[in-house]
Amino acid sequence: MSEETMADIISFVNQYFCDKHTIPSVGKIAQGVGIPRSTAYRYLVEMNNRGMIEYDGKARMIRTPITRKFAPESAPCPFVGAIPCGSAQIKEENVREYIRLPVSLFGKGKFYILEVSGDSMVDAGIDPGDLVVVRTDCTAEIGDIVVALTEDNESTLKVFGGVDEETKNAILEYRNQAKYPNQKIFASQRIVRGIVKHVIKALEQELE
């Protein structure tokens, strides 16, 4: 492999990071250096093996000595698509991409990102099109917004209202008093799939 091309890749990644404050994808690197995407991938793997960069085969997870020095510590988080907040619907959860979350803001843990659909959580400030960052390795407390599966194996986003004393099921509450006054559903506690830790508003996404 060409050492000149390796140097060009490192230079491009560093310059891209300085200009845009983010790491370029493999496709961006290929375009910037003037090589096919498959070639860029092979170079990144080889450069990682030589210890020139850090790269584990996923897009936007490339760290050069420069970006490692100035970029905050972050961890990959899968973006798995949409989840309903009104009447629940079965959704296939296919990872669209991996997004890096700064550890200084989110802490260390197991996270995934969902796009919200439906209107049952608008009183909690969560609207259709918003993104929610969900943590899976913690226990829900009363008042937490959780992602859960209903008894019909359907995904839903609701407020955890505690545990029903008779059935021992989790109480999941709506937050849209105008449309769903005092409405709630029940689900097995075993299928609460995570707690919402952060909401990214649709407007914020448009401004990025």
N, C-alpha and C positions, 0 to 999 in steps of 0.2 A: 504494500500500500504506500501511497505517496505521502511523505512527511509534509510536503508543501500543502497538500489538501487537508491534512490534519491541522496544520497551523491555521489554515483559512477557516476551518470549522470553529476552532476555539476563538479566533478573532471575531467571526460573525456572531457567535453566541454572546461574547462579551459586549460587543457594540449594541446588539439588539437589546440586551439587558439594560445597558446604560440609557438607551433611548426610550424604551417602553416599560422599564421596571418589571419585566416578566421574562420568562425563559421561552425561546422560540420552539415551535413544534418541529418534528423531523421534516415535515413538508416545507416549512419555512427555511430550515437550514439548507435543504436540498436546493430550493429556489435561490437562496442567497449566495450559495457557493457555486451554483451552476452544475450540479450533478443530479442523477436520478435519485428518487426517494429511497429506493432499495439500496443504492450505493451508500447514501448518507447513513442509513441504518447500519450497514455492515461496518462502516468507519466508526460509528459511535460505539458499537460493541467492541471492536478491536481497541479503540482508545480507552475504553473502560478497563479492558483486560490489561492494558499497559500501565494503568494507574494515572493516565493523563487527565481523565475526567471521571465523574460518577454518572453512570447510566444503567438503569435496570430494565430497559426494554419498553418503557411506557413513555408516551408523549409528555412533554413539559416536565420531565424529571431528569434533566441534564444539568450537572453542576460542574463548572470549571473552577479553578482556584480563585478567580476573581468573583464569580457569582456566589461561591461558597462563603467568601469573606463578607460580602455586603448583603446578601439575601437572608431574610429571617428563616429560622428553622421551620420547616413545614412538613406535612404528611399528606399522602394521597388519599382522596376521598371519592368513592364512586358516585356518579350522578346517574340515578336509575330511572328517571322519567317522572311520570305523573301519578298522583294519588287523588281520589275524590274526597271532597269534604261535605257533600250533600248526601244524596242517596248513593251508597257505596256501589262500586262496580268493580268487577274483577279486572285486574290489569296485569299484563306481562311485565316483569321487572328486568329489563335488559339494560345493562350498563351502557350509557351513551358515551361517556368519557370519564376520565379521572381529573379531578380538580384538586389542587394543592391548598390545604388550609394552614394558615400560620399557627404554629403551636402556641405562640404568645397570646393569641386571642381565644383559641378554642380549647387549649390544653391537649394532653395526650389521651387518646382513647379510640374507640371504634365508631366511625361516623359514616353516614351516607347522606346524599342530598336528593330531595324530591321536589317536583314541581306540583303546586297545589291546583286542584280544580274543584268546582263546587263553591257553595256559599254558606255552609253551616258554621264557619268560624269567623265571620266578618266582625262580630262584636269583640273578638280577641285580637283584631287588627291583622288578620290573615285573609287575604283576598285571592280570587282566582288568578293564576299566573305568577304568584309569589313563589320563591324557593325557600324551603325549610331545611336547615341542617339538623340531622337527627343523630343522637348518640344512643348506641345499643348496649353499652356495657355499664349501665347504672340502673338503679331501681326507681320506679315512678312514685312520686309523692302526690297527695291530694292537691289538685290545682295545676299539676303539670299538664302540658299539651303533649299527647302521646300519639304514636302511630300504632294501630292495632288491627288485628284480623277479627272480623265478626264470626259468629258461629257458622255462617255460610261461606267462610273462607274468603271474605271480601275485605279489601284494605279500606281503612277509614282513619281520618284525623279528628281527634276529639279531646276534650278535657277529662283527665282522670278524676272521677268523683269518689274514689274509695272502693270498698268491696261490699257487695250485698251480703248481709249476715246469713240469709237463708240459703242462697245458691252458691255463695262464695265466688260469684262472678264479678269481674271488674265493671264498675259503673262508668259509662262513657257519655259525657254530656255535650250537647250542642251549644254553640255560642252565636245564635242568631235569633234573638227574642222575637223579632217582628215576624219571622217566617216559621221558626220552629220553637214556639213558646214552651219553655221548661221541658223540652224533649230530651230523652236519653235512650241509650241502648245498652245492652249487656253483652259481655264477651269474657271468655276464659282468660284469667290472668296470664296463663302460659303463652298467650299469643299477642301480648303487648310487645311490639317490635322496636320500641325505642322512644326517646323523649326529645321533643323539639328544643334545641338549645339556641337557635338563631333563626331569624326570618330576614330574607333578602327581598325587599319589595320589588315589584315588577318595574316601577319607575326607576329605581336604582339600577336595575339591569340595563334599561334603555340608555342611561347616562354613561355607562362604562364604555 
